[in-house]
Each structure stands twice: as C-alpha cells, then as structure tokens.
C-alpha cells in the first residue's frame, strides 16, 4: 500500500512541476524585464536592512547595483548610512562636490531628488555626505512630522520614471532612516 501512495505522490509531483514550469514560462513571456516594458513607470526597491553593523549591508548593495546595471537596468543606489560607505565605494577616487545636495537635504526637503542624483560608473547614486555626518541627526531635523517615515518613498516616487531599480543601503540601527 505504501508503494502505491508513494508512486502516486511522485507522479502527482511531476505533473504539478510540469504545470508549474509551463505557467512560469507563460508568465515570463507575458511579463518582460522591467526596462524592456515601454512606458513603464514602476521601479522596484530593495532595502538592505539589518540592525547589526558589519554584516555586509553595503557590500550587498554594491553588488546588487553592479549586477543589475551590468544587465542593462537603470539602477539608483541610495545611501542612507551616515558612514557613507556606499557613496565612497561607488564614487571611487572622485570626491563629492562640496555644494552637492545629499540624502540629508532630500529627506529634509531642502533639495529635490532629481537634482541630487549623481551619475557614477555603475548606475546612479543618491549620496550621503562623507564630510559631515548630517544623516546621524536626521531625527532631530525632521522632528515629529507625521510624514517622517515616508520621506524616502516620496523622494523615490519623483524619480521612479528614470529608473528600473532602487537599492537602499541603511544604517545599522532601528531609527527613522531604517524605517524610511
């Protein structure tokens, strides 16, 4: 009796896996890659979050940006960490201009996200400032505004038509930057 049940289950699994593969192929054909869609305004956002430091958040973000841009996608890297390691890695030897608007200015509303985006070797970057650590005091700057947890979403929605993906590198904490 057990052999028959096992044989039936095995046969059912192969039928289900065949159906699954056929449906997956149909979906793939029906929904081409995001950059291939004409008139698309959707942007997928990846947030790399962990409350502990040193676990590879920035490395993961850099690799995602590099991999996606290498495949032809338009990628925006967003550095939300006051340490600005993503900014430093993507800028390389270049330095951020003194008067360039950064993530801090975007989140406080002092600058528009479109004017803050820099073109880098592998995509585009919404940088954090390496010179000052303004992002570390963002809680004090935006205070108790009811929309403080949605500032990044609002900023990204203004540039969503220019990019296929946004990769957000967050700080090692559970604060306003991580929740954004």
N, C-alpha and C positions, 0 to 999 in steps of 0.2 A: 504494500500500500504506500509506503513512504517513497519508493522509487517512482511510482506513478505521479504523485504530487510534485515531487522534485522535477520530474520531466515536464510536467505541465507548467510549473512556475518558470522553468528555464525557457520553455517555448514561449510563454507569455512575455517574458522579459525581452526576448529577441524581437518579438513583434512590436512591443512597446518602444524598444530602442530604435527600430526601423522607422516607426511612425514619428518618433521624436526627431530623428535625423532629417526626415523629409520635411517636417514642419520648420525646423531650424533653417534648412536650406531655402524654403519658401520665404521665410521672414527676412533672411539675408538678402535675397533678390529683391524683395519688396521695399526694403529699407536700406539704401546705400549708405556709405560712410557720410558723416555729417558735412564735411567740406564739399562733397560731391552733390549735395542737395542744393538746388537752385532756389534762391530767395529765402533760405533758411535763416531764422533769427534765433535759433536755440543755441545755447552754449552750455556745455556740461562742465560742472565744477567739482574738482577734487580738493578736499581739505585734508591735509595731513596733520592729524591731531594725536597728541599723547601728552599727559600731564608731567611725565618724567623727561628730563633732559638726557641727551646723549644716546637716544635710541634710533637715530637715523632719519629723523623727520626731514631735515634739509637735504640729505643725500637722496632720499626717496623722491622729494620734489624735483631736484635737479635731474634725476634720471627719468622721471615722467615727462618733464619738459623736453629733454633731449630726445627721448624715444618718440614722442608724439610729433614733434617738429620735424624729425627725420622722416617720418611717414607722410609728410606733406600737410599736416594740420596746422592751423593758425592757433598758437598757444600763448596765453598770457600767464606769466608767473607773478604771483602776488606775495610779497614778503611782509608778513605781519609780525615778525620777530624783531625785537629791539636790538638784538645782536647783529642783525643784517647779514648773516652768512650767505643766504640765498642771493642777495644783491651782490655781495663781494664775489661769489663764485660765478655768477652769470656775467658780471661786468668784466671780470678778469683783470687785466692790467689797467684798464680805463678807470677813471675815478668819476664819481657822481658830481656833476657841476654844483657849485655852492648854492645857486639860486633855484635848483631844480626842485619842483614840488615832489613830495614823498607821500607815502601811505598816511602819515600823520595828518598832513594837510587835506588829503582826500576824506579821511574819516571825520575831521572837524569841520569840513565844508569850506575850507579856505581855498581849495583848488578843485577843479573838475578832473575826473579820472582820465578823460581823453587827453588832457594836456600833461598829465603826469606819467603817461606810459612811455618808456624808452625802448627803442629797438636794440636788441642785443643779438649776439651771434646765433643763438638758438631760440628764436621767438621774440617775445616782448616781455617787458618787466615793469611792474608797478613797484618801485623800490622803497626800501626802508633806508633811513639815513644812517650812515656809518659814523658821521661826525658828531651828531648829537643823538641822544637816546630818548627822543620825544615819545616814541611809542610806549615806553615804560610808564609814562604818566598819562596815558590816554584816558584812564578812568576819571582823573581829576579834570581833564579838559572837556569831556563831553558830559560829565556830571550825571544827573538823574533824568536826562532826556528820555522820554518814553520810547523813542526810536533808536536808542543807542546800540541795541543788539542787531539792528537791521541796516546799519550804515554801509557795510561792505556789500550786502545784497543790492542795495540801491545803487551804489557806485558801479558794480559789475553790470547791472542791467543797462546802464548808459553806454557801455562799450560792447555789449553782447553781440551786436551785429557784426563786429570786426573780428571775432574770434570763435573758434570751434570749442576750445577747452580753456578753462582757468584752473591753475594749480596753486593752491593757497598753502604756504608754509606758516604754521602757527607757533607761538612761543610755548615753552614748557611750563604751562600754568593753566589754571582754570579761572580765567578772568574775562573781561569784555572782549579782548582780542580773539581768544579761543572760541567764545560763544558766537561771535560775529560770523 
